């Protein structure tokens, strides 16, 4: 976990213990000393980032924690719940780009998602959390949008193109946000040089793999490194369900000059199909799109699917859809959405909602031994009209 201050704490600590209904400090509170990193913003203001790793936590427990300084002010007590090690169902939240007007408009999507699934294990953001990676004010908005949720839920961020930014003294080279690694504590199991932007995590019976698609697009060598990494972590995958997330889509139907990345498709799609990845969750296009019939190396029987590809958008910036480019089975423009994914043994339930709590897309995947997933669609476009507000307009 991480936190930051504008004045340096000399003896920063975090305290944690199994929560109880007793409203006082107990002898069971364990104290951790935090590491400190100073970051100077573009305007020269210093911030101090602190991080600790709580060790030895038991599954399926509610813990309380607080942070601060020895002998000085401490934060309020917050609580979080660790994942259990049973076969009980679980959920997580997936959100597309927020990027612009983060607090004004993006916050309602985050908070609607939490209201819908307050017991979700974590929130995953598929890139472009902000618009300018080095702008501290935008990160302040992003964390404020999360409000108290950030103190209770694990956040799983994916690198987008807007997490890269230039410095005033080096306007020709984009670099990853100066705030990315100090403010996110992510698994250090990715390739060298891509630490905390390429990683995987196992959550109960699911493996989630996160890739850095912008780095792959910038460098053929980097693309190959990530391809090798993806192949390895999927080949060694012991989990029943597999989800992969990166920012730039394989397939696009959006208008404008961006949106077609054949190099990613050529390198990664065969690997996703080879290992029968279940869901591929993306952002970038500022539309909603879901489909599963763009196979490259596999033949899938009727009623079954290979990887299901989803693009979503959580913020107010929107693009249109070009009908001639359409590949998806379900789409929307000018619609802020969030997604709740629930896994119960051999069943995965995917549900997409608008910020008005309207169910917009829904399907189930059912695992089959040595075959592809059975696919059940609950909302089809002919029966449920798509949101087709004027292409390219914003919600403002």
N, C-alpha and C positions, 0 to 999 in steps of 0.2 A: 504494500500500500504506500501511497505518497501523499504529501501535503506541502504547502509552501507558505512562506512568510516574506514580508518586505523588510523586516528587521531580523538580523541573524540570531538564532537561538544557539547558545554556547553548549548546552547539554540537552539536545533534543531526544525525546523518548516517546515510545508508544507502550501502552499497557493493554493487556488482553486477558480475558478469563472466560470460562463458561458462564453464560448469563444465568441469573436467577431472578426471582421476584423480590429479592432483598434490595432495597435502595441505598446501599452503602458499599464502600470499599471493603474488600475482604483480603485475607492473607493469601488467597489463591491467585490474585492478579499477578501476571508475569510481565516483567518490564524488559523492553528491548531498546538498545541504543540505536538511534537512526544515523544513517550516513547523510552527509551534507554536500550539496553541489550548488555553487553560485552561478547564476545566469544573468547576463546583462542584456536588457531589451534594446531595441533599435534606438531608443532615445536615451540610452545610458543608465537606465534605472536597474538596480540590482534586485534580484529575487533569489531566495534561498529555498532550494528543494530538498526535502527529506524523504527518505525511503526506509522501510523495514520489511522484513519477511517474517511472518508468523510461522513458526514451525511446530510440528507435532499436533496439529489440530485434528480432532476426531470427526469422522463423517456423521452427517445428520444432526449436528449440534448447533444451537444458537450461541453465539459468542458476543460479548460486549467489548468495546475497545475505546480508547481515547488517546489523544496525542498532545504534546506540548513540551514543557521544559522542566527538568528537575528543580524543585524548589520555587517554581514560578507558575504561571497560569497554564492550566490544562483545558482542552476542549471539553465539550459535553460528551457524555457516553453515547456511543452509537452501537448498533447491533447488526450482525450479519449471520446468515445461516450457511453452513457448509453442505455440500452435496452429500446425500446419503449413499450407502453402498448396497442398497436393496434394488429390487426390480420395479420399484414404484415409478409411475409416470413422472415425467419432468418436462419443462418448457424452457425456451429461450426466446428473446426478442431480437428481431433483425430490422434495421433501419437503413434506408438509403441516404443519399446526400442531404445534408442540411445547408451548409455552405454560406448562404446569405441571410441577412436579417435573422440571425440565429435566435436571439432572445425574443424578438417581436413575433416571429412566426414558427420557428423550429421548435420552440419550447412546448407548444401545445401538442405536437406529435409525440414527443418524448413522454410527456405526462399522460397523454391518452393511452399510450402503450403500457405504461406502468399501471394505470388504473385498470386496464383490461387484464393484465397478467402480473399482479403484484408478487406472486411467488415464483416468477420466472428465475432461473438460475443465473442468468447474465443477460446483458444487452450488447449486441454486436452492431457496430457502425461500419458500413461498407465504403468508407472513404469520403473525402471532402467534408470533413466535420466543420471546417472553416473555409474562408476564401483566400486568405493570405497567411501562409504558414508561419511567418515570423512576427505577425501582429499580435501582441499580447492582449490588446483589447478584445479581439475576436475570441481568443481562448477564454478570457474572463466571461464573455457572454455564453460560451458553450458550457462551461462548468456551472454557471448560474442557471442555465436552462435545465440542467440535470437536478438542480435543487438538492433536496435531501436524498434523492435516489442514489447519488454518487457515493454516499456514505454507507449504503446498505447493499448495493449490488456490484458485482464485478463488471467492469467495462472491457469489452474486447474490440479494440479499434483496428481498422484496416487502413493502410496508407493509400491516399488518393493523390491525384496530380496537384491539388491545392494544398496538400501538406508539404509540398516542395515550394521553395520561394527563393528569390535572389536577395543578395545583400546590396546596400547602396554602393559599397566600394567594389562590388564584383557583379555588375548587372547582367553579365552574359552567362552565368552558370547558376542553375537552380540547385539548391541543397535542401536536404530534409529539415523540417522546422527545428529551430534551436530548442523548442520546448518539448518536442516529441518524447525523447528518451527520458529526460528528467521527470516528466509528469506521468508517464505510463511505465509500470513495472510489468513487463511481458516476458514470456518464456525465452530463454537464451539457447534455443535448440535449432536455430536457423543457420544458414551458411555464413561464413566469415565475411564481414563487410556489410551484411544485411541484418545485423542483430536488431531484434525487436521490431523489424518491419516484415520479416519472413519468419514464421514460427508455426508450431502446432500445439494443440492442447487436447487432452482426453478428458471428457466429462461424462461420467457414468459409462454408457455403452456407445458413445459417439466420439469420433475423432474429427476435430475441426482444424483445417489447414488454412493458413492465411499466407497469401503471396503478395509481392510488391510488383504490380503490373507496370507501374511507371518506370521503375528501374529496369525491368525486362524490355520495355519498349525503347529505352535510351541506349541499350547496349546488347548486341547479339551474344556476347560472352556472358552477360548477366542473365539473359534469357536461358542460356544453356545451363548455367549453374542452378537456376530455380527449377528448370525441367528435371534435372538430375535429382534435386532435393525432393520434388513432388513425387517422382517415381519411387524413391527410397522410402519416404514416410508412408506411402500408400502400400507398398509391397510388404512392409513390416507392421501393418495395421492390424491389431487384434480385435478391433471394435466392430460391432454389428452395423452401425450407421456411420456414414462418412459425409461430411459437409466441407466444401471448399469455398473460400471467399477471396475475391480480389476486386479491384475497382473497375477496370475497363472491361466491357462486355465483349464476348466473342461475336455476337450477332447484334445488329442494331437496326432500328427502323426510324430513328429520330431524324429530324431535319437538321440542316446546318452542315458544316464542313468536317465535324468530328464524328467518330463513332464506328469506324471500320478498322479492325485490328487483326488482319489475317495472320500476322506473325505469331500472335498469341494463340490463335485458333489452331494453326498448324502444329505448334509445339505442344500445347497442353491438352487439346481435346482428345487425341488418341490415348493419353495417359489416364484421363478421367474415365474414358470408356473402358479401357483395359481393366481397371480396378473397380468398376461398377460404382462410381461415386453417385450418391443419391441426390444431393442438391448442390447447385453452384449459385452463390448469392453475390450480386454485384450492384454497382451504382452507376454514376457518371452520366448517363443519358438523360436524366431528369424527366423520365417518363416511367410508367409501369408496364412491364412486359413479362409474360411467363409462357414458356413452351418447352417441349421435350422431343421434338421430331427432327432435329437437325443433326442426325447421327452421321459419323464419318467412317468408322471402322467396324460397326456392329450392325446386325440385322435383328430388330426387335419385333416379336410377335404382336399382333393386335391385342389391345387391352393391357399391354405392359409398356414400360418406359425404361430408357437408360437415364443418364443424368437429366434432371429438370433444371433449366436455366431460368433465373429470375433477375430482373432489374427493378429497383424501386427508388422512390424519391420521398424524402421526409420534409424537406424545406419548401420555400415558396418559389424558387427559380424553376421554371418549366420550359421544356421544348415541345415541339409538335412531333407527330408521327406521319411519315410518308407512306401512303397506302401501298405503293409499288414495292416497298422494302419489307412489307409485313411478313414476319415469320412466326409471331407469337399466337398462342391460342386465346390469350386474355390480355387486354391492354387497357391503359387509361392515360389521358393527358390532363394536365392542370388539376391533379388530385394528390393531396398529401396523404400518405399511407404509412402504416406500420404493419409488421408481420409477427405473428405468434406461431411458433413451431413447437408442437408437442410430440413427444416420443413415448410410446407405451409398448415395450417389448418389440414385437415384429411390426408394429403399426406406427407410421409417422403421419401426423395431421398438420397440414399447412393451412393457415388462415390469414388473409390480408384484410385489414380494416381501414376505412377512411378515418380522419380525425373526428368525424361525427359518430363514430362507433357503428358505422354501417359495414356489414360483411360484404366485401367486394370480390374476393376470390377465395376458393376453397377446394382443396383436393387432398386425397389420402394416398400414401404409398404403403403397400403391404409386402413385407419380405417373403421371398420364396427360396427354398433350398436350391442352390445351383442354377438359378434362373434370374431373370430380370424382375424388377418390382411390378406387382399389380398396381394399376393406376385407376383411381376412382375420382372423377371430377364431379364436384357438387354445385359449381356455378359455371354454366356454359354461356358463352356470349349470345347465342340466338335467344335464349330464354331471359337472360338478364342483360339488358343493354349496357354498353360500355360508356364510361364518362368521356365524352368527346366535346369538351368545351373548346372554344377557338384555339387552334394550334398556336403555340408560342406565346400565349398570353400568360401573365402571372396571376396569382390569386389576389394581388393588391387592387 
